[in-house]
Amino acid sequence: MKEVAETYVIGEKMDIEKFMDIVRKKVPVTFSEACRDRVNKSRKVVEQFIEDGKVMYGITTGFGSLCTKVINKEETAQLQKNIVLSHSTSVGDPMSEEEVRATLLMILQNLSQGYSGVRMVVLERYGEFLNKNLIPYAPKDGSVGYLSPEAHMALVLIGEGQAYYNGKLMPGAEALAAAGIQPLELSSKEGLALVSGTTSVTGLGAIALYDMIKAAKTADIIAAFTLESSKGIIKAFDPRVMSVRPHEAQGDTAANVRNILKDSQVIEYYKDSRVQDALSLRCVPQLHGAAKKSLYDALRTIEIEMNSCCDNPIIWPDDVNPEVISACNADSAYVGIEMDSACIAATSLAKMSERRNNRMIDESLGGYPSFLIRNPGLNSGLMIPQYTQAGLLNEMRILSTSSTIDNTSTCGNQEDYVAMGYNASKKAIDISKKLEYILAIELLSAFETQGFIREELKRSSVTLKVFEEIGKTVPLMTEDIFLHPHIEHLKDMIHSGQILDMVEEEIGQLK
């Protein structure tokens, strides 16, 4: 288990582990002097340009197609409040606590780069939101990649909207008062900076990707258990095979499975029992490897985005030639395309898991009693969990249709191209949860095969360790039982990383 810091400094380089410590484990945040200096320097540029009467998009002009409408200096503060009010139009169920925290954190990382021109007090307020776990109510549906969910969060900053505090939903002003936080009157550029950028896209995508990568490593573990339960042929995982097709993730996956099963008497006994296995067993290094490569490619992109300024316009606080540059770092294509790809990778892991599970419960394929129950007919055993897998997998396939290939023009055709990255990240969270359930059902079947393997053959020490822990809660079935709580428990073991941690304590870090 890695050590978790007592606090993290906003504006310093962030990776996905630090991100999740703040989002999921609620590690407090603070700000460095370097961050404060960057933010203050860019703020001075904005204030000077306003004083000089310079025309700047979203600061002294309207937004989007209204960028030709000039706003006078006295109206700049009202303009920023108006953008928050008018952009708070997302609908439907609210974001989860984690999703809101992730978005707030990405807003802080974005602003802390020092190219947004906001006051430091804006960052400090959102830092208080995180540290006091004040969670703005932000409807989740209806974003094309920015604006609306972030605007709902900014409402609370100015004492509007709604928020959860100590688990209770209340008006934003009441939540601020309960948390001891003062509402803020927005100044020039600040409303725009709070709603623009790839902040929700990156935040939601990072949560999904973190869980997908953990699930992918756990899929290697569960596939190894299934290979053992299926009396599989370990030769398919031979390093010589991997060396002639040297994809790194393929070789790493094969090594993971070999290490998990290295002392398995079952694997040793059956190693020459047939020429080859079905593809769902034999092709684990290839499919799992390809999926993990896609996930790690996405991780590289996400971590770059975490440490970027995705605002528009950019405030360039050069000492000699300061400038306001209107461009489009707020475009979500980088994260969106990677999350579309990650969804396909996770669904591919799930489809192979379902096929492996099906082999164990099918008497004609696995060699065990039908549905792993000793008296099938009177009992259904593990028949119906595979139906659950099939239903989940069907949903995953629907969700794996790319979001970023879509386009619906907005803003009177000023935004005639829209990346739609938000939907890619949003659906990735749903897909990651469904993957965990599908793997949990495969794990349940592998666990239930224990009563049917030759008693004189010992499973690997890793298998025995994990199955012993599972057995504290999940019984070996002799007749039909209520399965739902056991599926949920195994899913929680996967989601929390408990299974991964147990295995890595035994054989070292999986690749």
Disulfide bonds with the S-S distance in Angstrom:
none
